[in-house]
């Protein structure tokens, strides 16, 4: 059975001391009131080695927001999947729309990143989604199908190890949110593509998260949809009350 997951993406926020404080606060809140879903926090690289030992790994998973598409070597400023894994982190966000648009990450680059993450026993949270012009032109289905090419080269066994996150780029940090119906429609379409490629069992077991201006006030309806298995949360993951409000939607 596929898992319900709420993952926080801290993005480039919180210095080290603030990040440790936030992780401790979240850990205490969830120790007092156990979640009814898997919870993951994806932090800046510099936080990983400090945050991983202070959270209860039975309750909170820790991940990076990216990793390199190379194993090691003369790549100044890059952080490899092996380095991420060595901190005790278990997850890595790959293919986020901000990485695709600001840093030119292509289908081919992301294919390498996914393979290296899996080789180092990291669980990729692989992001796909369309921009506003593509949604207005009703091209969202072909956009996500093309982006899935990065992971559709995997074996069925390896594909079964990844989490997908659909994020309508037009709804990230804009306050706009896809309606629960829009989210369900495209999540169901994504699941149908997985079924075509790998069969119904793999498709049914794949967790597909929704990302895009999720708040405690709107997630219950989103998470109630049959093909929406949780959320990839940005701004609301930086405040424990908001993040826990989203996690509690699965109660």
GINORZI-V784755 format. One record per backbone hydrogen bond with DSSP energy under -1.0 kcal/mol. NH is the residue of the N-H (numbers start at 0). CO is the residue of the C=O. Records with the same first field share a line. If there is no record, write none. Layout:
NH: CO, CO
This chain:
4: 228
5: 37
6: 230
7: 39
8: 232
9: 41
12: 10
18: 14
19: 15
20: 16
21: 17
22: 18
23: 19
24: 20
25: 21
26: 22
27: 23
28: 24
29: 25
30: 26
31: 27
32: 28
37: 3
39: 5
40: 60
41: 7
42: 62
46: 43
47: 44
50: 46
51: 47
58: 55
59: 55
60: 38
62: 40
63: 90
67: 78
74: 72
77: 74
83: 79
84: 80
85: 81
86: 83
87: 84
89: 61
90: 61
91: 122
92: 63
93: 124
99: 95
100: 96
101: 97
102: 98
104: 98
109: 105
110: 106
111: 107
112: 108
113: 109
114: 110
115: 111
116: 112
117: 113
118: 114
119: 115
120: 117
121: 116
122: 89
124: 91
125: 162
126: 93
127: 164
134: 130
135: 131
136: 132
137: 134
138: 133
142: 138
143: 139
144: 140
145: 141
146: 142
147: 143
148: 145
149: 146
150: 147
151: 147
153: 150
158: 154
159: 155
160: 157
161: 158
162: 123
163: 206
164: 125
165: 208
166: 127
168: 129
170: 167
171: 168
182: 178
183: 179
184: 180
185: 181
186: 182
187: 183
188: 184
189: 185
190: 186
191: 187
192: 188
193: 189
194: 190
195: 191
196: 192
197: 193
198: 194
202: 198
203: 199
204: 200
208: 163
209: 229
210: 165
217: 214
218: 214
221: 217
222: 218
223: 219
224: 221
227: 224
228: 207
230: 4
231: 209
232: 6
236: 233
237: 234
242: 238
243: 239
244: 240
245: 241
246: 242
247: 243
248: 245
249: 246
250: 247
